[in-house]
Amino acid sequence: MNLTSNRRWFCAVMLGCLILLSFYQWDFTGSALHVDIMSDYTSMNNDVQNGMKYILLWTNPDTGPLVYWGPGQHEYVNRKCKINNCYVTANRSLLPSTSQFDAVVFGSMDMWKYIPGPTERSPHQKYIFVSLESSRYYPICDQRYDGYFNWTWTYRLDSDEPYGYITIRNITGDIIGPKQIMHWMEVDSMKPINERTKNKLKKKNKTAAWFVSNCKSLSKREQFVDKLQTELDNYGLEIDIFGVCEASKQCPRSKMKECLKLIQEEYYFYLSLENSFGEDYVTEKLLTALQNYAVPIVFGGANYTRFMPDGIYLHGGKLSVSDLAKEMNDIIKDRHRYYSFFKWRNHYTYHYREESPDSDDQCIMCEMLHDENLMQTKTVYTNFREWWNPPEECSYTEDTSTR
């Protein structure tokens, strides 16, 4: 290849690269997870006329839960949302002004240290605080956030839209919870379990399982498990720990289905222990037990009657460790008593929220942005720090203190 040909080849390659790059806008500090195609610009006027709602991720889109939000309309289409004309981006230049976005979203994992927001803000916008993580791990202490957010979207059930893990349905499939006030049937009034469930439960032969990856939690659940195991030793019972925290067994994510099957077939109890104590902070650990025919042993700061009827779980925070171990032993020895912990299955079902569009958080948020009454109603969290943070977590002074 001669010099002229080399130059032509090089120019062609460079031109191709420039054309390719012109199709993409890097959204947040070079993140490739939120890519906006240039054709979206050309169709934007039509989108606005068709009622498209634009959602700007102001904080890092690569952190949870924002990493699951985009790009564009993809999530709303993939989740089969009833209303899907919402557009997610972290590209602050997608619209001529940040004040033109319908919603600006701030994730808790980046906000323990003050992050300046947009310089322009309009009355029609909703500034939304989002968190699936406990406020114990991510307190927000800067006073500039008081009076800043319009909506909250968190695991707390008093959020504008609770954003959690669990959906509870009644036997006809209607969503009934979780809610701050639940009207459960009494376990004594529930129907007995059927023979199929009995046959499944009869095969159980191991005490309890625990899946764990965070080895040093704020709740000190690992210490709770050590003490519980010591007490269970008195009855010849053992906890099998799966994970990396001094685990006796392994369960890689690639084999999670097989591990969950083990819980269904072998374990009487599952340790649904949260990493921190917080109001309404209940994660998928509870679903692991309920969906896999194990009695949950809970350990957290939530009011669990918002999530389950009394009589279908054991509360590790309300019983002494020695009493809990004795209770577990007594239940294992009394088969009919063990069966009673599963009578709820005749009346309720538990699901991940994203299993269905009518409970999917992304779908609900898009619907909220299209609700003109909600959008026109002016709301603000005047005392946001007091609402979000655990008591005494922050020092409320006149300066702009951070964590």
N, C-alpha and C positions, 0 to 999 in steps of 0.2 A: 504494500500500500504506500503510495507516494505522499509527499507533504501536503499537497492540495486535498487529496482524499481524506487524509487524517483530520485536516481542519474541517472539512465538510461533515465528517462523522462526529467530531466533537461538537460542532454547532448544532447538529440534529439532536444529539443526546441532551444538550443543555436546553434546547427549545422544548423538547418533550418534558423535561423535568419542570420547567417553568409552567408549562400548560397544566401539568398534573397538580403542582402546588397551588395554582390559581383556583382549583376546585375545592380547596380545603381551608378552613379557618381554625387555627389552634385556639382552644377555648380558654384553658386555665393553666398558666405556667407550663405550656407545652403539652398538656394532656391530650392524648389521642383518643380518649374514650368518648368525647363529645365532638363529633365532626359535623359541620354544617356545609351542605353542598350548595354551590353557588346558584343552582337552579332555584333554591328556596328563596333567594333574594328576588328573582324575577317574578315569582308567584305570590310574593308577600301581600301585595295589594288585594289580590283575590282572596287570600287567606283571611285578611282582616274583614273583608266584606262578608265572608262566610262564617264569621264568628270564631275564628281561631284565637285561642288564648295562649299567650306567650309567658313562659315560666323561666326566669333567670336564676341559675344556681350561682349565688354570689361567692360562697365558700368552695373549698376544693371538691370538685366533682368525683375525685378518685377515692374519697372516704365514704364509709357507710353512714347513712343508707343512701346517700346521693348517687353512689356508683351504680345503683340499680334503676336510676330514673330515666336514662336517655339512651341514645340521642333522639332528638326530634319527636315524632309521633310514634316511634317504633313500639315503645312499651304499651301504649294505649291500644294500638292495633293488635299486638301480640297477645295482650291480656283479654282481648275481646270486650273492651269496655263499651257500654251502651252509648256513651258520649266519648268520642276519641279525638275531637279536634282541639287538642292541647299540644303545645310544642315546647319541649324542654331543651335548654341550651345553657352552656356556661360561657358562651361568647358574648361579652358585654357590648360588643359593637354590632350585634346582629340587627338591632333597631337603631334608628338615628339618635335616640336618647334612652338612657336606662329608665327614665320616668315613663316610657311608653310600654314597658312590660306590665302585664296584668298582675304578676306575682314575682316577688324576689325572695329566694329561699336561703336560709342561713342554717347550716348544720352545726350541732352542738360540739362536735369533736374538734372544730377549729376555733371555737369562740370563747374558750376559757381565758384566752388573752384577747384583748380588744382588737377587733378588725374594723376599720372604717368602712362604712357603707357607701352607697351611691351618693354623689354630690347633688343629684337632682331627684326629687321625689314628688309624685303627684297624688292627689286625694283618692283617685280611683284604684291605686295599687294596694295590694295586700303584702305586707312584709310578714313572712312566715318562719317561725322557729321550728326546726325539725330535730327530733332525737328518738332513736331507739335505744340509746345507751343511758345508763343510770346517771342521775344528777350527782350521785356520790363520786363518780369518776370524772364528771365534766360539769362542775359548778360554774355558773356564770355570775361573776361578782362585780363587774364594772357597772357603775351607776348610770352610764350613758345608755344602757339597754332598758332602763325603766322608761316606759312610755314610748318604746321603739317598735314593738311588734304588734301587728293587728290580729294575727291568728297563731295558735300553737297547734302542732301536729306531733304528738309524742305518745309514749306508752301510758301516760296518765289519763285516766278515764274522764277527767274534767277538762281535757283539751278540747279545742274547737272541733278537731277531728282526732279521736284516739287512733294512734298509729302503733299497732302492736303485732302480736303473733297469732292470737287465738280468736276464733269465731265459735260461738256456741249457738246451736240450733235446736229447736224442739223437734218432736218426732215427725211433724209435717213439713219440716225443712225451713221454717221461719227463723230468722236471726233474732235471738233473744238476749244476747250478751257477748262479752261481759259488760256489765253496767254497775254503776255505783250502788244501785238498789236492785237486787234480784229477788224474784219470788219463786223459790224452789219448792218442789214437792219434798215432803219429809221422806227419808229413806224407808221408814216403816210402812209408808203408804205406797211405795213403789212395787211394781210387779216383780215376782221372783225371776231369776235368770232362767233361760231355757236350757235344754239338754245339750245343745251344741256348745254353749258357753261353758257349761259345767265340764264337759269333756275336755275342752281346751285348758281349763284351770286345773283339772286333775293331774295334768302332766308336770306341773311345777315341782321343782326339786331343789332350787337354790334360793338363798335368802334375798339378796339385794344386789343390784348393779348400779354403777355410777359411771357416766361418761364425763370426763373432765379434761380441759386443756389449760385453763388458767390456774396455775399452781399456788399463787399467793393472792388471794382475793381479799377485798375489804371486809367481807362478811366473815372471814376466817372459817369458811365452810370446811376447809381441809382439816382444821383442828377439831371441828365438830365430828367429822368422819372418824378421825383417830380415836376420839373418846367413845364414839358409838361402837366401833369395832372392839374396843377393850371390854365394853359391857356385853356385847354379843358373844364374846369368848366364853362367858359363863354358861351359855346355852348351847355351845358348840355350833354357833352360826357364824357366817362369814360374808363380808361385803366384797364383791369382785369389782375392782376399779379398772376401767378401760381408759387409756389415754397415755399421757406423758408424765403425770404427777405421781411418781412412785407406783405406777400402775402394775397390777398383776397380770393384766391382759392388754392386748392391742386391738384397736378397731380403726383402721385407716378409713378416711372418707370414701375411698373407692369401694369399700366393703360394708358401708353403713347399712345397707338393706339386710345383709346377713346378720349383722349385730342386732338390729332391731328384732329380727326373727327370734334370736336367742332370748330376748326379753319376753317376747310373747310366749315362748314355749317353756322357759326354764325358771324365770325369776318371779318370786312373789311380790317383791317391792322394787321400786326404782327411786333413787335419790334425786329429787327435783330441787336442787340447791342453787340459789341465786348467788352471784358474785358480790352483791351488795344489797343493803336494805334500803328500800325506797317505796313510797306510796305507789301502789298499782304496778310495781316493777315485777312482772311475771313473764318469763320468756318461754321459748319453745321447749324448755326442759320439762314443763308440765305436760305438754302434748306428747312427749316421748313416753311418758308413763301411761297416760289415758288412752292413747291410740294403740298401745301395745299390751293391753291386758295386764298391767302391773299397778299395784296400789302406790300412789305417789306419797313419798315422804317429803314434805315441803320445808323450806328453810329460807325465809325472806321477810321483808317488811310490809308486804301487801296484806290487805284484808281479803283472805282467800275465799270468803263467802261471796265475793263479787265474781268469782271464777268457778266455784264448785259448791254443790250442796254439802253441808256438814254430814259426816258419816261415810265419805268415800275416799278420805285421805287421812294421813297422820301429820301432825304439825310438830316438826322438830324444834320450833322455837317456843312452844307452849308446854311441852313435856320435858321433864328432866331427862338427861341421856339414859339414866338407868331405867326410868319408867318407860321410855320409848323402846328400849331393847326388850324389856319384859312384855310390852304390848305386842311387839312384832312376833315374839316367840309364842305368845298365847294365840294370836291370830293364825299363825301357821299350823298350830295343833288343832284348831277348831275349823274344820273345813266349811261348815255351814256359815260360820261367821265371816270367813274369807269371801264366800260367795256373795254376801250382802253388800260388799264394797263395789260390786259391779251391777247392782240393780239399776243404776242410773242409765245403763245402756238401753233399757227399754223405753226411755223417755227423752234422752238428750244425745246429741252427737257433737264431737269436738273436731275442729278443722283448722288448718292454716288459713290465714285470711286471704292469701292470694289464690286459693283453690277455685274461687268463683268470682265473676265480675261484680256481683252485688255486695261482696265484702272486701274486695281488693282495694287497698288503700290508694293506689295510683288512680284507679277508676273513680273513687269517691272524690278525690281532690279535683279531678277534672270536672266532675259534676258540680262541685261547690263553686268553681270559678265561672261556671255558666249559670249559676243561680243569681239572677239580677238582684233579688231581695237581699241575699247575703252580701253581694258585692257592694251594694249601696248602703248597707248598714255600717256605720262607722264604729269600730271597736278598737280598743288599744289596751295593752297590759301596762297599766300605770305603775304597778309595783311588781314588775316581772321577776326581779331577783328574789323577792319574798315568795312569790308563787313557785318558782322553779327550784330554788336551792333548799337543801336540808337545813334545819335550824342550826344556827351558829356556824354555818359553813363559811360565810363571808363576814367581813367587818364592814358594816354599813357606815361609812364616814362621808364627809363632804368631798373628799378627793376622789379621783377616778382610779380606785384601787383595782388590782387584778388578783388572780388566784395566788 
